[in-house]
Amino acid sequence: MRSNRVKVRAGVSMAATLPMIAGALALGIPAAHAADSPARDALKGTRPAWATAKADKGATSNNAQVKARVYLAGRDSAGLAAYAKAVSDPNSPLYGKFLKPKQAEARFGATKAQVAAVKSWLRSAGLTVTEVTSHYVAVSGDVAAAEKAFGTQLHNFAKGSKTYRAPAKTASAPAALKGAVLTVTGLDNAPHKAQHKDQLPPPDAVFKNSGPFSSYYGSKIASTLPDAYGQKAPYAIKGYTGKQLRSAYGAGKYTGKHVRIAITDAYASPTIAFDAAKYAKKNGDAAWKTGQLHQSLPKNYTKTEECGAAGWYGEETLDVEAVHAVAPAADVTYVGAASCYDDDLLDSLSKIVDGHLADIVSNSWGDIEANQTPDLAAAYDQVFQFGAVQGIGFYFSSGDNGDEVANTGVKQVDTPANSAWVTAVGGTSLAVGKGDKYQWETGWGTEKASLSADGKSWTNFPGAYTSGAGGGTSRTVPQPYYQKNVVPKALATANNAAGNRVVPDIAAIADPNTGFLVGQTQTFPDGSEQYSEYRIGGTSLAAPVIAAVQALAQEARGGKALGFANPAIYAKYGKQGVFHDVTDNPTGSGLAVVRIDFVNGVDAADGLATSVRSLGKDSSLSAVKGYDDVTGVGSPANGYVQSYRRH
């Protein structure tokens, strides 16, 4: 995970009303539309917290242009949340009684009359309707028309060193629409985008690992280098492959046969089919069958420079190859977004739900919670709930900056992993020994120290913190029922005495020092494009690994969809042999690996850099016995996949 994983939506701080919207959705209650006036319903969360009187720079020009989306609440938003909960809860008589897409739409989607009324309202204010879907009505027009439609003034506000447009008060909709509007996005024009969470270089900048390597954990010891924690440390893994990961996480005979997995990212790698096929052949994975890998792509891409489109190619490559390595028979559909902006990523998620393209969805992108706005939180949760009622589960990486303090100065979790309707996937350092035998895991957290000039010691050992699995307690999302009596009270109440959502839920391999081998076509210094392999990590690896393990579990369950998995995952907590209870120092002596890297990332022409990387040192977060905010309930053990045979 090269990037600090999420700078996504441009640093928008949380509106005070977010707990009300996100909390209501998490608990199955429709978002409140409190009366703004006798004729208006407030759309809570539409005025960002940074739009303060002190930051106000005056009214936005009436002629300035606005593009917005009015998200539709549907005919029964409370019923949608309630049904999503019931079909996901193993203790409910409705557990597993999923609806088909048309059934879900007919029962909970917006009616034709609601859509017509919303369009009429928007047009009467002078806005132009540019798109209508089952989820939203998109409009464009000038500021004057937007102000008339949404009952607010749009002003310019200072936000950091920049100025953005935002509502001066909470937007509203006519009460006559009778709650047909869920929220509106786009009234503020601060960037709302996501970044992928990986350490993959773009294809126009080749990256290679230098050796020596261990082929399995501890197979090659750095015997000529200084001790770490009182002993010689092993060299870093060259990169685990499918056989090793399948053994570590209890795949057994299962391969994900007849199970459909979707992967979402922005843009699309032009060499993915070639790279995935070559990687599988070189590393002992089953060959891809004709029609096993699909891509569902938009007609046009936008904001390619702003989003660093080529950098997303590697994310797709990692996700596709990791899924296939662990679940080699699963059907894989890659759904690329038109850009890294939330609106386009939401469209990709909706495409999966509307067409039921898969039962399991892996997502390795996101932002810090402070950048999440309540309007987008509501829109995301609605998609996740529609997925849940159809038996679709969403898996999101928890982040690569630990508690985010080093990255942002504020202790916080990431989003959409903070949603109560998704499975947040944390990260571990994994030791797979000789014969593909699982040895142990720690929570992923790295401190790095470089070799001294005389080669006799590690400078300032164990060194500075560099990266680690994201986790912690949400400031905005109430504690979901399935976490109660499992998550320690001290974690749940860290930001709210009533209890909030804690991230993650489950974990898998993420540490790039004990990472996964990936193969990708890249551009070498001589200008040639060549397939090359290197080791990577991050929770962008953990998410597709867990998605693949879930495919194995679905196969073990006879092919019946698992749906939103959290209630079932927490119900299995504490049962013998189901989870590895991951702790930070499993050997009791301290753990580290040695890495030797090319200074220029390609070859030894500019020298080598030798360092030692400590394992299990994740900022202020700790992997301890029982549930923790680095690894959740733990990682899948040998009994995890098998446990689904009993249901």
ZAMARGU-4260 file (C-alpha; in steps of 0.2 Angstrom, whole numbers, plus 5000, padded with zeros to 4 digits):
<rodrens>
0) 5000/5000/5000 | 5010/5014/4993 | 4998/5028/4996 | 4992/5033/5013 | 4976/5025/5007
5) 4964/5037/5008 | 4963/5055/5006 | 4947/5053/4999 | 4934/5066/5000 | 4945/5081/5003
10) 4945/5083/5022 | 4927/5087/5025 | 4924/5087/5044 | 4909/5078/5051 | 4892/5087/5053
15) 4885/5086/5070 | 4870/5078/5062 | 4879/5062/5055 | 4876/5052/5071 | 4857/5054/5068
20) 4857/5048/5050 | 4871/5035/5051 | 4864/5029/5067 | 4846/5028/5062 | 4851/5018/5046
25) 4862/5006/5057 | 4848/5002/5069 | 4835/5000/5055 | 4826/5017/5058 | 4822/5028/5043
30) 4832/5045/5043 | 4822/5058/5051 | 4816/5072/5041 | 4812/5085/5054 | 4800/5099/5050
35) 4810/5114/5043 | 4795/5124/5041 | 4776/5119/5039 | 4780/5115/5021 | 4797/5109/5021
40) 4806/5093/5027 | 4825/5095/5032 | 4837/5084/5023 | 4849/5082/5038 | 4867/5082/5035
45) 4867/5092/5020 | 4876/5107/5027 | 4894/5102/5031 | 4902/5106/5048 | 4915/5117/5039
50) 4902/5129/5033 | 4903/5140/5048 | 4898/5158/5050 | 4917/5162/5053 | 4922/5154/5037
55) 4908/5162/5027 | 4915/5172/5012 | 4898/5177/5006 | 4885/5172/4993 | 4889/5161/4978
60) 4886/5169/4962 | 4868/5166/4956 | 4875/5161/4939 | 4887/5148/4945 | 4883/5130/4940
65) 4877/5116/4952 | 4877/5097/4948 | 4867/5087/4962 | 4860/5070/4965 | 4843/5069/4974
70) 4843/5051/4982 | 4826/5043/4983 | 4821/5036/5000 | 4809/5023/4992 | 4792/5017/4998
75) 4798/5009/5014 | 4815/5014/5020 | 4811/5008/5038 | 4806/4991/5031 | 4821/4990/5020
80) 4833/4992/5035 | 4822/4980/5046 | 4822/4966/5032 | 4840/4968/5029 | 4843/4965/5047
85) 4831/4950/5048 | 4838/4941/5033 | 4856/4943/5040 | 4853/4937/5058 | 4855/4918/5061
90) 4843/4920/5075 | 4829/4927/5064 | 4816/4916/5056 | 4819/4926/5040 | 4837/4922/5040
95) 4843/4918/5022 | 4826/4922/5015 | 4833/4934/5002 | 4824/4943/4988 | 4828/4944/4970
100) 4832/4962/4963 | 4815/4965/4956 | 4807/4959/4972 | 4818/4971/4982 | 4814/4985/4970
105) 4795/4982/4970 | 4795/4981/4989 | 4807/4995/4994 | 4811/5005/4979 | 4804/5022/4974
110) 4787/5022/4966 | 4784/5029/4948 | 4773/5042/4957 | 4787/5047/4969 | 4800/5049/4955
115) 4788/5059/4945 | 4784/5070/4960 | 4803/5073/4963 | 4806/5077/4945 | 4792/5089/4944
120) 4798/5098/4960 | 4815/5100/4953 | 4810/5106/4936 | 4798/5118/4944 | 4813/5126/4953
125) 4822/5129/4936 | 4834/5114/4937 | 4837/5102/4922 | 4835/5083/4926 | 4850/5075/4918
130) 4848/5057/4923 | 4835/5046/4932 | 4839/5029/4940 | 4831/5018/4952 | 4842/5027/4966
135) 4842/5045/4962 | 4837/5060/4951 | 4852/5070/4944 | 4850/5088/4940 | 4860/5103/4935
140) 4857/5121/4934 | 4862/5138/4942 | 4864/5142/4960 | 4848/5152/4960 | 4838/5137/4954
145) 4846/5126/4967 | 4843/5138/4981 | 4825/5138/4976 | 4823/5120/4975 | 4832/5116/4992
150) 4826/5130/5002 | 4844/5136/5007 | 4857/5149/5002 | 4873/5143/4994 | 4888/5153/5001
155) 4907/5151/4998 | 4916/5145/5014 | 4935/5144/5018 | 4940/5126/5021 | 4959/5126/5025
160) 4968/5135/5011 | 4954/5134/4999 | 4936/5140/4996 | 4921/5129/4992 | 4903/5131/4990
165) 4891/5124/5003 | 4873/5127/5009 | 4872/5140/5023 | 4859/5130/5031 | 4852/5113/5030
170) 4844/5109/5013 | 4826/5104/5013 | 4812/5096/5002 | 4794/5100/5001 | 4784/5091/5014
175) 4771/5087/5000 | 4784/5074/4994 | 4780/5064/5010 | 4798/5058/5013 | 4802/5053/4996
180) 4819/5061/4996 | 4833/5052/5006 | 4846/5066/5004 | 4854/5077/4991 | 4873/5077/4987
185) 4883/5090/4977 | 4877/5106/4985 | 4894/5107/4992 | 4908/5106/4979 | 4922/5100/4990
190) 4930/5085/4982 | 4921/5069/4987 | 4933/5055/4981 | 4942/5039/4987 | 4959/5032/4985
195) 4964/5014/4984 | 4973/5006/4998 | 4989/4998/4992 | 5007/4999/4989 | 5007/4995/4971
200) 5016/5006/4959 | 5007/5012/4943 | 5012/5002/4927 | 5022/5016/4921 | 5034/5015/4936
205) 5041/4997/4938 | 5044/4991/4955 | 5054/4975/4960 | 5060/4968/4977 | 5078/4964/4980
210) 5083/4948/4989 | 5088/4938/4999 | 5070/4931/5002 | 5062/4918/5013 | 5052/4906/5003
215) 5042/4902/5019 | 5043/4911/5036 | 5060/4909/5044 | 5067/4899/5029 | 5082/4910/5027
220) 5089/4919/5042 | 5099/4936/5041 | 5114/4928/5050 | 5127/4941/5046 | 5116/4956/5051
225) 5113/4962/5069 | 5101/4954/5081 | 5083/4961/5083 | 5074/4957/5099 | 5089/4946/5105
230) 5089/4935/5090 | 5093/4934/5071 | 5078/4939/5061 | 5073/4930/5045 | 5073/4939/5028
235) 5056/4944/5022 | 5045/4932/5012 | 5047/4933/4993 | 5028/4934/4993 | 5015/4921/4998
240) 5005/4912/4985 | 4988/4904/4984 | 4994/4887/4991 | 5001/4895/5006 | 4986/4906/5010
245) 4973/4892/5006 | 4982/4881/5019 | 4983/4895/5032 | 4965/4899/5031 | 4958/4882/5030
250) 4952/4881/5012 | 4953/4862/5012 | 4944/4855/4997 | 4934/4870/4993 | 4938/4881/4978
255) 4923/4893/4977 | 4915/4883/4964 | 4898/4891/4958 | 4901/4906/4969 | 4901/4924/4961
260) 4913/4937/4968 | 4913/4955/4962 | 4928/4968/4964 | 4926/4987/4964 | 4939/4999/4960
265) 4940/5014/4948 | 4946/5013/4930 | 4952/4996/4923 | 4969/4988/4919 | 4971/4986/4900
270) 4982/4970/4904 | 4972/4962/4918 | 4967/4946/4908 | 4985/4943/4902 | 4993/4947/4919
275) 4980/4936/4929 | 4983/4921/4917 | 5002/4922/4917 | 5002/4924/4936 | 4991/4909/4939
280) 5002/4898/4927 | 5018/4904/4935 | 5012/4902/4953 | 5003/4885/4953 | 4985/4892/4954
285) 4972/4884/4943 | 4971/4891/4925 | 4957/4903/4922 | 4943/4895/4912 | 4935/4904/4898
290) 4922/4916/4904 | 4927/4915/4922 | 4934/4933/4923 | 4922/4947/4917 | 4924/4966/4917
295) 4909/4978/4919 | 4915/4995/4914 | 4907/5012/4911 | 4906/5020/4894 | 4918/5034/4898
300) 4931/5038/4911 | 4933/5055/4920 | 4945/5064/4931 | 4959/5052/4925 | 4973/5064/4930
305) 4966/5070/4946 | 4963/5052/4952 | 4979/5045/4945 | 4970/5032/4934 | 4985/5021/4931
310) 4988/5019/4949 | 4972/5010/4951 | 4977/4997/4938 | 4988/4988/4951 | 4974/4988/4964
315) 4963/4978/4951 | 4977/4967/4948 | 4980/4963/4966 | 4962/4960/4970 | 4959/4949/4955
320) 4975/4938/4958 | 4972/4937/4977 | 4954/4931/4975 | 4958/4918/4962 | 4973/4912/4972
325) 4962/4908/4987 | 4946/4903/4978 | 4952/4897/4961 | 4935/4891/4954 | 4925/4907/4959
330) 4917/4917/4945 | 4925/4935/4946 | 4917/4951/4940 | 4927/4967/4940 | 4916/4982/4941
335) 4926/4998/4937 | 4920/5015/4942 | 4921/5030/4930 | 4932/5039/4942 | 4938/5039/4960
340) 4924/5050/4966 | 4910/5044/4977 | 4896/5046/4965 | 4904/5035/4952 | 4910/5022/4965
345) 4892/5022/4972 | 4886/5019/4954 | 4897/5004/4953 | 4890/4996/4969 | 4873/5000/4963
350) 4876/4991/4947 | 4881/4975/4957 | 4865/4976/4967 | 4853/4980/4953 | 4859/4966/4942
355) 4864/4955/4957 | 4881/4952/4948 | 4888/4943/4963 | 4885/4938/4981 | 4901/4944/4988
360) 4909/4961/4984 | 4927/4965/4988 | 4932/4984/4990 | 4949/4990/4994 | 4946/5009/4994
365) 4939/5022/5006 | 4943/5038/5016 | 4945/5044/5033 | 4929/5046/5043 | 4932/5064/5046
370) 4930/5067/5027 | 4913/5057/5026 | 4898/5068/5025 | 4881/5062/5031 | 4872/5064/5014
375) 4885/5051/5007 | 4884/5040/5022 | 4865/5038/5019 | 4867/5035/5001 | 4880/5021/5004
380) 4870/5013/5018 | 4855/5012/5007 | 4865/5002/4994 | 4872/4991/5007 | 4854/4987/5014
385) 4847/4984/4996 | 4862/4972/4994 | 4858/4963/5011 | 4840/4959/5007 | 4846/4951/4991
390) 4860/4941/5000 | 4875/4952/4994 | 4889/4955/5007 | 4901/4969/5005 | 4919/4968/5012
395) 4929/4984/5014 | 4947/4986/5019 | 4950/4995/5036 | 4964/5006/5031 | 4983/5006/5031
400) 4987/5020/5043 | 4983/5012/5060 | 4973/5024/5071 | 4976/5038/5057 | 4985/5050/5070
405) 5002/5049/5060 | 4992/5053/5044 | 4979/5065/5050 | 4983/5071/5067 | 4967/5064/5073
410) 4962/5046/5080 | 4949/5040/5068 | 4943/5025/5058 | 4940/5024/5039 | 4924/5024/5029
415) 4914/5015/5021 | 4922/5002/5033 | 4914/5011/5047 | 4896/5007/5040 | 4886/4995/5051
420) 4881/4987/5035 | 4898/4981/5029 | 4911/4969/5035 | 4927/4979/5039 | 4943/4969/5036
425) 4958/4972/5046 | 4976/4966/5043 | 4989/4954/5050 | 5007/4949/5048 | 5006/4931/5044
430) 5019/4917/5047 | 5017/4901/5036 | 5030/4889/5039 | 5037/4874/5030 | 5025/4862/5022
435) 5012/4877/5021 | 5009/4875/5039 | 5001/4890/5048 | 5012/4896/5062 | 5005/4912/5069
440) 4999/4930/5065 | 5001/4946/5073 | 4991/4962/5071 | 4999/4972/5056 | 5009/4986/5062
445) 5027/4991/5056 | 5041/5000/5064 | 5056/5002/5053 | 5075/5004/5058 | 5089/5005/5045
450) 5106/4997/5046 | 5119/5008/5053 | 5134/5014/5042 | 5146/5002/5051 | 5133/4988/5048
455) 5134/4983/5067 | 5117/4989/5073 | 5100/4995/5068 | 5099/5014/5070 | 5086/5019/5083
460) 5079/5001/5084 | 5065/4997/5083 | 5063/5013/5073 | 5048/5024/5067 | 5031/5019/5064
465) 5027/5017/5045 | 5010/5009/5043 | 4998/4997/5050 | 4980/4990/5050 | 4966/5003/5052
470) 4954/5001/5066 | 4946/5009/5081 | 4930/5016/5087 | 4919/5027/5075 | 4913/5044/5081
475) 4897/5044/5071 | 4890/5026/5069 | 4881/5019/5084 | 4885/5001/5090 | 4876/4988/5079
480) 4867/4974/5089 | 4879/4961/5083 | 4894/4968/5091 | 4886/4969/5108 | 4893/4956/5121
485) 4908/4953/5110 | 4917/4970/5108 | 4924/4976/5124 | 4914/4990/5132 | 4930/5001/5134
490) 4932/5001/5115 | 4913/5003/5111 | 4911/5018/5123 | 4928/5026/5118 | 4919/5041/5109
495) 4901/5039/5116 | 4894/5032/5132 | 4880/5024/5123 | 4892/5014/5112 | 4898/5016/5094
500) 4903/5004/5080 | 4921/4997/5082 | 4932/4992/5067 | 4937/4979/5060 | 4926/4964/5061
505) 4938/4951/5054 | 4956/4951/5048 | 4968/4942/5036 | 4986/4945/5029 | 4990/4963/5025
510) 5008/4966/5031 | 5018/4969/5015 | 5033/4962/5024 | 5024/4945/5025 | 5014/4949/5010
515) 5007/4942/4994 | 5016/4940/4977 | 5008/4949/4963 | 5011/4949/4944 | 5008/4965/4933
520) 5013/4972/4917 | 5024/4987/4920 | 5035/4999/4910 | 5054/4997/4913 | 5067/5010/4912
525) 5071/5006/4894 | 5053/5009/4889 | 5048/4991/4887 | 5032/4984/4894 | 5035/4968/4904
530) 5026/4957/4916 | 5035/4957/4933 | 5031/4950/4950 | 5034/4958/4967 | 5028/4957/4985
535) 5014/4969/4991 | 5002/4970/5006 | 4990/4982/5015 | 4972/4979/5019 | 4969/4980/5001
540) 4976/4962/5001 | 4966/4957/5016 | 4949/4962/5009 | 4950/4951/4993 | 4957/4937/5004
545) 4942/4937/5015 | 4930/4939/5001 | 4938/4923/4993 | 4937/4914/5010 | 4919/4919/5011
550) 4917/4911/4993 | 4924/4895/5000 | 4912/4896/5015 | 4897/4898/5003 | 4902/4883/4993
555) 4903/4873/5010 | 4885/4879/5013 | 4879/4871/4998 | 4880/4887/4987 | 4867/4897/4997
560) 4872/4915/4999 | 4880/4921/5015 | 4873/4939/5013 | 4878/4952/5025 | 4890/4942/5035
565) 4893/4951/5051 | 4879/4944/5062 | 4885/4926/5057 | 4903/4930/5060 | 4900/4937/5077
570) 4888/4922/5081 | 4903/4911/5078 | 4915/4921/5089 | 4922/4910/5103 | 4918/4894/5095
575) 4933/4882/5095 | 4943/4881/5080 | 4934/4894/5070 | 4945/4909/5072 | 4964/4912/5075
580) 4964/4923/5090 | 4977/4935/5084 | 4989/4944/5096 | 5004/4955/5094 | 5017/4945/5101
585) 5013/4927/5099 | 5030/4920/5102 | 5034/4931/5117 | 5051/4937/5111 | 5047/4951/5099
590) 5046/4948/5080 | 5054/4956/5065 | 5060/4953/5047 | 5074/4960/5037 | 5072/4968/5020
595) 5085/4973/5007 | 5077/4984/4994 | 5083/4992/4978 | 5085/5011/4981 | 5078/5015/4964
600) 5065/5001/4965 | 5072/4992/4950 | 5090/4986/4951 | 5106/4988/4961 | 5113/5002/4951
605) 5109/5015/4964 | 5113/5004/4979 | 5103/4994/4991 | 5094/4999/5007 | 5094/4987/5022
610) 5081/4988/5036 | 5073/4978/5049 | 5054/4979/5051 | 5046/4975/5068 | 5029/4965/5067
615) 5014/4969/5078 | 5017/4987/5082 | 5002/4996/5076 | 5001/5014/5082 | 4990/5015/5097
620) 4980/5000/5092 | 4984/4983/5099 | 4980/4965/5094 | 4976/4957/5111 | 4967/4941/5117
625) 4949/4941/5111 | 4941/4954/5100 | 4952/4969/5096 | 4952/4985/5085 | 4966/4978/5074
630) 4960/4961/5069 | 4942/4960/5075 | 4937/4943/5080 | 4953/4936/5072 | 4957/4928/5056
635) 4949/4912/5048 | 4955/4896/5056 | 4954/4878/5049 | 4936/4877/5056 | 4930/4893/5049
640) 4925/4887/5031 | 4919/4870/5038 | 4908/4879/5051 | 4896/4884/5037 | 4892/4866/5033
645) 4881/4866/5049 | 4869/4880/5043
</rodrens>
